[in-house]
Amino acid sequence: MARYPIYQFYAELDDYKPKIWRRFQVTDNVTVARLGYIIQVLFEMTASHLMAIEVPQSENFSANWQSRYPNMSEDTYQKNIANYNTVLRYEIPDDDLELFENPYRKKQVADATQIRIRHAVYEPNDMLNFSYDFGDNWWVSLTLEKVFSDKDLPGGELPRVLEGAGFGIVEDVGGVGGLERLAKAFKKKKGPDYEQFSEWLGIEDFDVTAFDIDDMNFRLKKIPRIYKQSYEDGFIPTQKSIDLIERKYLPKKS
């Protein structure tokens, strides 16, 4: 059974239409870093770039306290919110990434591998923002929908995705704008953009709206471990792991 409380999140890729989104569950004892690996799997990211998770602490605090104490005085509110930074940023220490504080957003940086998510977000409606590939600048917005226990749910079933829509990102496509161009090109199936993207990816068909929940749940049980080894342990993925990430287990037409 699931020994720990379960966090249910709603996650959506920022700024892309039609929406690419997921509703998924994890136990509250996973690290912030592992949550990042899970998000990567959910949105077709391949651990090829740096990542970070930001928690807008003051926004979360404000929403929670105003909901709990609607009659709280302004002085009391200001005294309590003063203990919270505007944004707490979780990163994985890396030689290519200098830990920093941004004075404009009052960011405080913490090690994502050392913090459990139950210590980062606590209440339903708390928000997080996941950042991946600081060049293409992908962002995924997350909302903690509910926290609950389920003694009948086997722990091995988590993490799991409950529903979703859309494929996810394409690595190195140029961010949201590039993904929009790619989707348009494969919908038309002709023209210079189509020829360029088709040759680059080595495929003739691509459906950005596709989402296979069974395959995604299979991947959630396998791939986060590979990403941890890459980010935290410095291991180079084996060919077997690469084949798994690239879905070599599926028929070629898939």
C-alpha positions in Angstrom: 0.0 0.0 0.0 1.0 3.7 -0.4 2.8 4.4 2.9 2.9 8.2 2.4 0.4 10.8 1.7 -0.3 11.3 -2.0 0.0 14.6 -3.8 -2.1 15.1 -6.9 -0.9 17.8 -9.3 -2.3 19.4 -12.4 0.5 20.5 -14.8 0.3 22.5 -18.0 3.0 23.5 -20.6 3.0 27.3 -20.6 2.0 29.4 -23.6 1.2 26.6 -26.0 -2.2 26.1 -27.6 -4.0 23.7 -27.8 -3.1 22.9 -24.1 -0.6 20.2 -23.4 -1.4 19.1 -19.8 -1.2 16.2 -17.3 -2.9 15.3 -14.0 -0.7 13.0 -12.0 0.0 11.7 -8.5 3.2 11.1 -6.5 3.9 10.4 -2.9 4.8 13.4 -0.8 8.2 12.0 0.2 9.8 12.3 -3.2 12.5 14.9 -3.6 12.0 18.1 -5.6 14.6 16.8 -8.0 12.7 13.6 -8.5 9.5 15.6 -9.1 11.5 17.4 -11.8 12.4 14.0 -13.5 8.8 13.0 -13.4 7.7 16.2 -15.1 10.4 15.7 -17.7 9.0 12.2 -18.5 5.4 13.6 -18.6 6.3 16.3 -21.1 8.8 14.3 -23.3 11.9 15.9 -22.0 15.1 13.8 -22.2 17.3 15.1 -19.4 19.5 16.8 -22.0 19.5 20.2 -20.4 19.5 22.0 -17.0 16.3 22.3 -15.0 14.9 24.1 -12.0 11.7 24.3 -10.0 10.5 27.6 -8.5 8.0 27.9 -5.7 6.2 31.3 -5.4 6.2 31.3 -1.6 4.5 34.6 -1.0 1.7 33.9 -3.5 1.1 30.4 -2.0 1.2 31.8 1.5 -1.1 34.7 0.7 -3.7 32.5 -1.0 -3.7 30.0 1.9 -3.8 32.5 4.7 -6.5 34.6 3.1 -8.6 31.5 2.6 -8.1 30.3 6.2 -8.3 33.7 7.9 -10.4 36.1 5.8 -10.7 38.5 8.7 -7.0 38.8 9.5 -5.8 42.3 10.0 -3.4 43.8 7.5 -0.7 44.2 10.1 -0.9 40.6 11.1 -0.8 39.5 7.5 2.3 41.6 6.7 4.2 40.3 9.8 3.6 36.7 8.7 4.3 37.1 5.0 7.6 38.9 5.9 9.1 35.4 6.8 8.7 34.2 3.2 10.8 34.9 0.2 9.1 35.9 -3.0 10.4 32.9 -4.9 12.4 29.9 -3.7 14.3 28.2 -6.6 15.4 24.6 -6.4 18.3 23.5 -8.6 20.6 20.5 -8.9 24.1 21.7 -8.2 26.2 21.4 -11.4 29.5 22.7 -12.6 27.7 24.4 -15.5 25.2 26.2 -13.2 26.3 28.9 -10.8 23.9 29.1 -7.8 22.7 32.6 -7.6 20.2 34.9 -6.0 18.2 37.3 -8.3 17.7 40.6 -6.4 14.8 41.5 -8.7 12.7 38.5 -7.7 14.3 37.9 -4.3 15.2 34.4 -5.2 16.8 32.0 -2.7 18.4 28.9 -4.2 18.2 25.5 -2.6 19.5 22.0 -3.5 16.6 20.1 -5.2 18.1 16.8 -4.3 17.9 17.4 -0.5 14.3 18.7 -0.1 11.1 16.6 -0.1 8.2 18.0 -1.9 6.2 18.0 1.3 8.6 20.7 2.5 8.2 22.8 -0.6 4.4 22.9 -1.0 1.9 22.0 1.6 -1.7 23.0 0.8 -4.1 22.4 -2.1 -3.8 25.2 -4.6 -0.1 25.7 -3.9 1.8 26.4 -7.1 5.1 25.5 -8.6 6.8 26.4 -11.8 9.2 24.0 -13.6 11.9 25.3 -15.9 13.8 23.2 -18.5 16.4 24.1 -21.1 17.3 27.7 -20.3 17.9 28.3 -24.0 14.6 27.1 -25.4 13.0 28.3 -22.1 10.3 25.7 -21.5 8.1 26.3 -18.5 5.5 24.0 -16.9 3.0 25.4 -14.4 1.9 23.1 -11.6 -0.9 23.3 -9.1 -1.2 21.0 -6.1 -4.9 19.9 -6.4 -5.2 17.7 -3.3 -3.4 15.7 -0.6 -4.9 12.4 0.5 -4.1 8.9 1.7 -5.1 5.6 0.0 -4.3 2.5 2.0 -5.5 0.3 -0.8 -3.2 1.7 -3.5 0.0 -0.3 -4.0 3.0 2.0 -3.5 4.4 0.6 -6.8 1.6 2.3 -8.7 3.1 5.7 -8.1 4.0 7.9 -9.8 1.1 7.7 -12.1 -0.7 9.9 -14.6 -4.5 10.0 -14.5 -5.3 11.9 -17.6 -3.8 14.4 -20.0 -3.7 15.8 -23.6 -1.0 16.6 -26.1 2.4 15.0 -26.8 4.8 17.3 -25.0 7.9 19.2 -26.2 10.4 18.4 -28.9 14.0 18.8 -27.8 16.0 21.7 -29.3 13.1 22.8 -31.5 13.4 26.4 -30.3 10.8 26.6 -27.5 7.1 27.2 -27.9 7.5 29.1 -31.2 9.5 26.3 -32.7 6.9 23.7 -31.5 4.1 25.8 -33.1 6.0 25.8 -36.4 6.6 22.1 -36.2 3.0 21.3 -35.5 1.8 23.5 -38.4 4.3 21.9 -40.7 3.4 18.3 -39.9 -0.3 19.2 -40.2 0.3 20.6 -43.8 2.8 17.8 -44.7 4.3 19.9 -47.3 6.5 23.0 -47.7 10.1 23.9 -46.6 9.3 23.7 -42.9 7.8 20.2 -43.2 10.8 19.0 -45.2 13.2 20.5 -42.7 11.5 19.1 -39.6 10.8 15.7 -41.3 14.5 15.3 -42.3 15.7 16.5 -38.8 13.5 14.1 -36.9 13.7 11.3 -39.4 9.9 10.8 -39.5 7.1 11.6 -42.0 4.2 11.9 -39.5 4.0 13.6 -36.2 0.9 14.4 -34.1 1.6 17.0 -31.4 -1.9 16.3 -30.0 -1.2 12.6 -29.3 -1.2 11.2 -25.8 -0.9 7.5 -24.8 -1.7 7.2 -21.1 -0.7 3.5 -20.8 2.7 4.1 -22.4 3.2 7.2 -20.2 2.5 5.2 -17.0 4.9 2.6 -18.2 7.6 5.2 -18.7 6.9 6.8 -15.3 8.0 3.6 -13.6 11.2 3.3 -15.6 12.7 6.6 -16.7 12.9 8.9 -13.6 15.6 6.5 -12.2 17.7 7.0 -15.4 17.4 10.8 -15.1 18.5 10.7 -11.5 21.6 8.8 -12.4 22.3 11.3 -15.1 21.7 14.5 -13.1 22.8 13.5 -9.6 25.3 10.6 -10.1 27.0 11.7 -13.3 26.4 8.4 -15.0 26.2 8.3 -18.8 23.0 6.4 -19.9 23.5 3.0 -21.2 22.3 2.1 -24.7 19.5 0.1 -23.1 18.4 3.2 -21.2 18.7 5.4 -24.4 16.6 2.9 -26.3 14.0 3.1 -23.5 13.9 6.9 -23.6 13.6 6.8 -27.4 10.8 4.2 -27.3 12.7 1.6 -29.2 10.4 -0.9 -27.5 7.5 0.3 -29.8 6.9 -0.8 -33.4 8.8 1.5 -35.8 5.7 3.1 -37.1 4.8 4.4 -33.6 
